[in-house]
């Protein structure tokens, strides 16, 4: 059964994001990109692009058209703010039809927040305020821990989005480099977070980034965000952690290229040297202590570019990758860090693993890459191949 996706508006460029009133919007303009940082943070329903890429037929219509059920009114959110009454932004006709149960609303959220902690209560309050039955609401999340407990549905959006971006580009790495490399690690950090500073300052103080492509720009989010860490909670990692972080901050920003902040956030750009001239990637993911497993483009960049990596993120992130069909690198490194729930112990183990990698000779590094070559090639092929089944499984969860 095919779902009908309903929208309030369209112009000559196509259907406009729901909740957005400006009918003059043109894709890929400043006004278009600014939707991501302006309330209500509603943006293009990019899931339809994945369907188009993999030739999974979909149908769309205006709410005011004649259309067939089952139907969803998608609200693609770049940021979820529990203070915002999203349903109040809907056109009057659409809200009335939703209250009548004529269609369902789909909040499509590609972030990995803990929805039971940060979203569910506000969602219930919002529905009650408008007389909307919660059974007529679905909420897509990229948090791999949520399962499919109503109203939430898991979908690994960043995997498909990063693949979509590079389906039309050919500048990614095509062969595993089995020759000597100049750098030990690639570790790229843009947005400033306390736990990231703890990890990076520790690695930096041990000299593990001395011969690496390392960046920490210190970018501050332009929207409100939940700060999941507090520096004083990390004192058990290192008695001198506060002074270590303070010294690290004095050296900020750390850069390994001349790109602007906007270019750093452009996921279409690939510097091949970061992947072919460094043996390992240290992926510092988006979350570390929240109740989530959230895999972003940070993880899929080395996968696309055939570079082994250590994943600095929530426990069982590697397990989630395997569930998505990828292979990891326990043939050559100790990956038990992925099973450690305590964040301080997990961080110590991650630093230990990185130290172990950095201690190996150049010859050993080349041999490790050779041993992993088949895995690296497999992962790239698995990433690039069509995601039809991934899409269909998600659509099946939305059927009613």
C-alpha positions as CSV (number, residue, x, y, z in Angstrom):
1,X,0.0,0.0,0.0
2,X,1.4,3.4,-1.0
3,X,1.3,6.3,1.5
4,X,0.1,9.8,0.3
5,X,2.3,12.6,1.6
6,X,0.2,15.8,2.2
7,X,1.4,19.3,2.0
8,X,-0.2,22.7,2.6
9,X,1.6,24.6,-0.2
10,X,3.5,24.2,-3.4
11,X,5.1,26.6,-5.9
12,X,6.9,26.2,-9.2
13,X,9.8,24.5,-7.5
14,X,7.7,21.8,-5.8
15,X,6.0,21.1,-2.5
16,X,7.0,23.5,0.3
17,X,7.9,22.2,3.8
18,X,4.9,22.0,6.0
19,X,4.5,24.8,8.7
20,X,6.4,27.2,6.4
21,X,4.2,30.0,5.0
22,X,6.5,31.7,2.5
23,X,5.3,30.6,-0.9
24,X,8.2,32.3,-2.7
25,X,10.9,30.0,-1.3
26,X,13.4,28.7,-3.7
27,X,15.6,25.6,-2.8
28,X,19.3,26.1,-2.1
29,X,19.0,29.8,-1.4
30,X,20.0,31.5,1.9
31,X,16.3,31.8,2.8
32,X,15.9,28.1,2.2
33,X,18.9,27.1,4.4
34,X,17.8,29.6,7.1
35,X,14.7,27.5,7.7
36,X,17.0,25.2,9.7
37,X,17.8,27.9,12.3
38,X,14.5,29.8,12.4
39,X,11.5,28.8,14.4
40,X,9.7,26.5,14.0
41,X,12.8,24.8,12.4
42,X,10.7,23.1,9.8
43,X,12.5,22.0,6.7
44,X,12.2,19.9,3.5
45,X,11.0,16.4,3.9
46,X,14.1,14.9,2.5
47,X,13.0,11.3,2.9
48,X,11.3,11.7,-0.5
49,X,14.6,12.3,-2.1
50,X,15.9,9.0,-0.9
51,X,12.8,7.3,-2.4
52,X,13.4,9.1,-5.7
53,X,17.1,8.1,-5.7
54,X,16.3,4.4,-5.2
55,X,13.2,4.4,-7.4
56,X,10.7,3.6,-4.6
57,X,7.4,5.1,-5.9
58,X,5.7,7.7,-3.7
59,X,2.7,10.0,-4.2
60,X,2.2,13.5,-2.9
61,X,-0.7,15.9,-2.9
62,X,-2.0,19.1,-1.4
63,X,-4.3,18.7,1.6
64,X,-6.9,20.6,-0.4
65,X,-6.6,18.1,-3.3
66,X,-8.5,14.8,-3.7
67,X,-6.2,12.1,-2.4
68,X,-6.2,8.5,-1.2
69,X,-5.5,7.2,2.3
70,X,-3.3,6.1,4.1
71,X,-2.0,9.6,4.2
72,X,0.6,11.5,6.4
73,X,1.3,15.2,6.9
74,X,5.1,15.2,7.3
75,X,6.7,17.8,9.5
76,X,10.4,17.6,9.0
77,X,12.2,19.2,11.9
78,X,15.8,20.3,12.0
79,X,15.5,21.0,15.8
80,X,12.9,20.0,18.3
81,X,12.0,22.7,20.8
82,X,9.5,21.5,23.4
83,X,8.4,25.1,23.9
84,X,7.0,25.3,20.4
85,X,3.4,24.3,19.6
86,X,4.0,22.9,16.2
87,X,0.4,22.0,15.5
88,X,-0.5,25.7,15.9
89,X,1.6,26.4,12.8
90,X,-0.6,24.1,10.6
91,X,-3.1,25.6,8.3
92,X,-6.6,25.7,9.8
93,X,-8.0,23.2,7.2
94,X,-5.1,20.7,7.8
95,X,-5.5,20.9,11.6
96,X,-9.2,20.3,11.4
97,X,-8.8,17.3,9.2
98,X,-6.1,15.9,11.5
99,X,-8.4,16.3,14.5
100,X,-11.1,14.4,12.5
101,X,-8.6,11.5,11.9
102,X,-8.7,12.1,8.1
103,X,-4.9,11.6,8.0
104,X,-2.0,11.3,10.5
105,X,0.8,13.7,11.2
106,X,4.4,12.5,10.9
107,X,7.1,14.4,12.8
108,X,10.3,13.5,11.0
109,X,13.3,14.2,13.2
110,X,16.8,13.2,12.0
111,X,18.5,13.9,15.4
112,X,19.3,11.4,18.1
113,X,17.8,13.0,21.2
114,X,16.2,10.8,23.9
115,X,12.6,11.3,22.9
116,X,11.1,9.7,26.0
117,X,13.0,12.3,28.1
118,X,12.9,15.3,25.9
119,X,10.0,15.0,23.5
120,X,7.1,12.7,24.6
121,X,5.6,14.8,27.4
122,X,5.5,18.0,25.2
123,X,4.0,16.0,22.4
124,X,1.2,14.7,24.6
125,X,0.5,18.2,26.0
126,X,0.4,19.6,22.4
127,X,-2.0,17.0,21.2
128,X,-4.3,17.5,24.1
129,X,-4.3,21.2,23.6
130,X,-5.6,20.8,20.0
131,X,-7.8,17.7,20.6
132,X,-5.6,15.5,18.4
133,X,-5.6,11.8,19.2
134,X,-2.0,10.6,19.9
135,X,-2.9,7.5,17.8
136,X,-2.9,9.9,14.8
137,X,0.7,11.0,15.5
138,X,4.0,9.2,14.5
139,X,7.4,10.6,15.4
140,X,10.5,9.4,13.5
141,X,13.7,9.5,15.4
142,X,17.3,8.6,14.6
143,X,17.8,7.3,18.1
144,X,18.6,3.6,17.7
145,X,17.5,2.8,21.3
146,X,13.8,3.7,20.8
147,X,12.8,0.6,19.0
148,X,9.3,1.2,17.6
149,X,7.4,2.1,20.8
150,X,4.4,4.2,19.8
151,X,4.5,7.0,18.8
152,X,8.2,6.6,17.9
153,X,9.7,4.9,14.9
154,X,13.4,4.5,14.3
155,X,15.0,5.4,11.0
156,X,18.8,6.0,10.3
157,X,18.3,9.1,8.4
158,X,22.0,10.3,8.3
159,X,23.1,7.1,6.6
160,X,20.7,7.7,3.7
161,X,21.2,11.5,3.6
162,X,25.0,11.2,3.4
163,X,24.7,8.5,0.7
164,X,22.2,10.7,-1.2
165,X,24.7,13.6,-1.1
166,X,27.4,11.5,-2.7
167,X,25.3,9.7,-5.2
168,X,25.9,12.6,-7.5
169,X,29.5,13.2,-6.6
170,X,32.5,11.1,-7.5
171,X,35.2,12.7,-5.3
172,X,35.3,10.1,-2.6
173,X,38.2,7.6,-2.2
174,X,38.1,4.7,-4.6
175,X,41.0,2.5,-3.5
176,X,42.5,1.5,-0.1
177,X,46.0,3.1,0.2
178,X,48.3,0.2,1.1
179,X,51.4,2.5,1.1
180,X,53.0,4.4,3.9
181,X,51.0,7.3,5.3
182,X,52.2,10.5,6.9
183,X,49.6,10.9,9.6
184,X,48.5,8.7,12.4
185,X,44.9,9.9,12.9
186,X,42.2,12.1,11.4
187,X,40.0,13.6,14.0
188,X,37.7,16.5,13.0
189,X,35.6,18.3,15.5
190,X,33.3,21.3,14.7
191,X,30.7,21.9,17.4
192,X,31.9,22.6,20.9
193,X,30.7,20.1,23.6
194,X,32.1,19.5,27.1
195,X,32.7,15.8,26.7
196,X,34.4,16.4,23.3
197,X,36.8,18.8,25.0
198,X,37.5,16.3,27.7
199,X,38.3,13.6,25.2
200,X,40.3,15.8,22.8
201,X,42.2,17.6,25.5
202,X,43.2,14.3,27.0
203,X,44.4,13.0,23.6
204,X,46.1,16.3,22.9
205,X,48.0,16.3,26.3
206,X,49.3,12.8,25.6
207,X,50.6,13.9,22.2
208,X,48.3,11.6,20.3
209,X,47.3,14.3,17.9
210,X,50.8,15.6,17.3
211,X,51.1,13.7,14.0
212,X,47.5,13.9,12.9
213,X,44.9,15.8,11.0
214,X,43.2,17.3,14.0
215,X,40.7,20.1,14.2
216,X,38.5,21.5,17.0
217,X,36.9,24.8,15.8
218,X,34.8,25.5,18.9
219,X,31.7,26.3,16.9
220,X,28.7,27.2,19.1
221,X,25.2,26.1,18.2
222,X,22.9,28.8,16.9
223,X,19.8,27.1,18.4
224,X,19.1,26.1,22.0
225,X,20.4,22.6,22.8
226,X,20.4,20.3,25.7
227,X,23.8,20.2,27.3
228,X,24.3,16.6,28.4
229,X,27.5,17.1,30.3
230,X,29.0,19.1,33.0
231,X,32.7,19.5,33.4
232,X,32.8,18.8,37.1
233,X,31.3,15.4,36.5
234,X,34.5,14.4,34.5
235,X,37.0,14.9,37.3
236,X,37.2,11.2,37.9
237,X,38.8,10.8,34.5
238,X,41.8,12.8,35.4
239,X,42.5,14.8,38.5
240,X,43.8,17.6,36.4
241,X,41.1,17.5,33.8
242,X,39.9,21.1,34.5
243,X,43.4,22.5,33.9
244,X,43.9,20.2,30.9
245,X,40.7,21.5,29.4
246,X,41.6,25.1,30.2
247,X,45.0,24.7,28.5
248,X,43.3,23.1,25.5
249,X,40.8,26.0,25.3
250,X,43.7,28.5,25.2
251,X,44.9,26.9,22.0
252,X,41.5,26.9,20.3
253,X,40.7,26.9,17.5
254,X,42.7,24.0,16.2
255,X,42.6,23.7,12.4
256,X,44.0,21.4,9.7
257,X,42.6,23.2,6.7
258,X,41.6,26.7,5.6
259,X,37.8,26.0,5.2
260,X,35.2,28.3,6.6
261,X,32.7,27.1,9.3
262,X,30.0,26.8,6.6
263,X,32.3,24.7,4.5
264,X,33.1,22.5,7.4
265,X,29.4,21.8,7.7
266,X,29.1,21.1,4.0
267,X,29.0,17.3,3.9
268,X,29.5,17.2,0.1
269,X,33.1,18.3,0.5
270,X,35.8,15.6,0.9
271,X,39.5,16.1,1.5
272,X,40.9,12.8,0.3
273,X,44.1,13.3,2.2
274,X,42.2,13.0,5.5
275,X,41.4,9.4,4.6
276,X,44.3,8.2,2.4
277,X,47.2,9.9,4.3
278,X,46.1,9.0,7.8
279,X,45.9,5.4,9.0
280,X,42.9,5.7,11.4
281,X,39.9,8.0,11.9
282,X,38.9,8.9,15.4
283,X,35.2,9.6,15.0
284,X,33.9,11.9,17.8
285,X,30.2,11.4,17.5
286,X,27.3,13.8,18.5
287,X,26.4,12.1,21.9
288,X,28.3,10.3,24.6
289,X,26.2,10.1,27.7
290,X,22.6,10.5,26.6
291,X,20.2,7.5,26.2
292,X,20.8,7.2,22.5
293,X,22.6,5.4,19.8
294,X,23.0,8.1,17.1
295,X,25.1,7.5,14.0
296,X,25.7,10.6,11.9
297,X,27.7,11.5,8.8
298,X,30.8,11.6,11.1
299,X,30.7,7.8,11.1
300,X,29.7,7.3,7.5
301,X,32.5,9.6,6.2
302,X,35.4,7.1,6.9
303,X,33.1,4.3,5.8
304,X,32.6,5.9,2.4
305,X,36.3,6.7,2.1
306,X,37.6,3.3,3.2
307,X,39.4,4.3,6.4
308,X,39.2,2.2,9.7
309,X,38.0,4.1,12.7
310,X,37.6,4.2,16.5
311,X,34.1,5.4,17.4
312,X,33.9,7.8,20.3
313,X,30.2,7.8,21.1
314,X,27.5,6.0,23.0
315,X,27.8,2.4,24.0
316,X,26.7,-0.2,21.5
317,X,27.2,2.2,18.5
318,X,29.4,-0.4,16.8
319,X,26.7,-3.0,17.5
320,X,24.2,-0.8,15.8
321,X,26.5,-0.4,12.8
322,X,26.6,-4.2,12.5
323,X,22.8,-4.4,12.7
324,X,22.8,-2.0,9.7
325,X,25.0,-4.5,7.9
326,X,28.5,-3.0,8.3
327,X,31.7,-4.7,9.6
328,X,34.0,-3.2,12.3
329,X,37.7,-3.8,13.1
330,X,37.9,-6.2,16.0
331,X,40.4,-8.3,14.0
332,X,43.1,-5.8,14.7
333,X,42.0,-3.6,17.7
334,X,40.2,-4.2,21.0
335,X,36.6,-2.9,20.5
336,X,35.3,-3.9,23.9
337,X,35.0,-0.1,24.6
338,X,31.7,-0.4,22.7
339,X,30.2,-2.5,25.5
340,X,31.2,-0.2,28.5
341,X,28.1,1.7,29.8
342,X,30.0,3.9,32.3
343,X,31.0,7.0,30.3
344,X,34.2,7.7,32.2
345,X,35.4,4.1,31.9
346,X,34.5,4.1,28.2
347,X,36.5,7.3,27.7
348,X,39.5,5.8,29.4
349,X,39.3,2.7,27.3
350,X,38.9,4.8,24.1
351,X,42.1,6.7,24.9
352,X,43.9,3.5,25.7
353,X,42.8,2.0,22.3
354,X,44.0,5.1,20.5
355,X,47.3,5.1,22.4
356,X,47.8,1.4,21.4
357,X,47.2,2.2,17.7
358,X,49.6,5.2,17.9
359,X,52.3,3.0,19.5
360,X,52.5,0.7,16.5
361,X,55.3,1.0,13.9
362,X,54.7,2.3,10.5
363,X,55.2,-1.2,9.1
364,X,52.6,-2.5,11.5
365,X,50.1,0.2,10.5
366,X,50.5,-0.7,6.9
367,X,50.0,-4.4,7.7
368,X,46.8,-3.5,9.7
369,X,45.4,-1.7,6.7
370,X,46.2,-4.6,4.5
371,X,44.4,-7.0,6.8
372,X,41.4,-4.7,6.9
373,X,41.3,-3.9,3.1
374,X,38.5,-6.4,2.4
375,X,36.4,-5.0,5.3
376,X,36.9,-1.4,4.1
377,X,35.9,-2.2,0.6
378,X,32.9,-4.2,1.8
379,X,31.7,-1.3,4.0
380,X,32.0,1.2,1.1
381,X,30.0,-1.1,-1.2
382,X,27.4,-1.7,1.5
383,X,27.0,2.0,2.1
384,X,26.7,2.9,-1.6
385,X,24.3,0.2,-2.6
386,X,20.5,1.0,-2.9
387,X,18.7,1.3,0.4
388,X,15.3,0.0,-1.0
389,X,14.7,-2.5,1.8
390,X,15.7,0.1,4.5
391,X,13.1,2.5,3.0
392,X,10.4,-0.2,2.6
393,X,10.8,-1.4,6.2
394,X,10.3,2.1,7.4
395,X,7.2,2.6,5.2
396,X,5.7,-0.7,6.5
397,X,5.9,0.7,10.1
398,X,3.8,3.7,9.0
399,X,1.1,1.7,7.3
400,X,-2.4,1.7,8.9
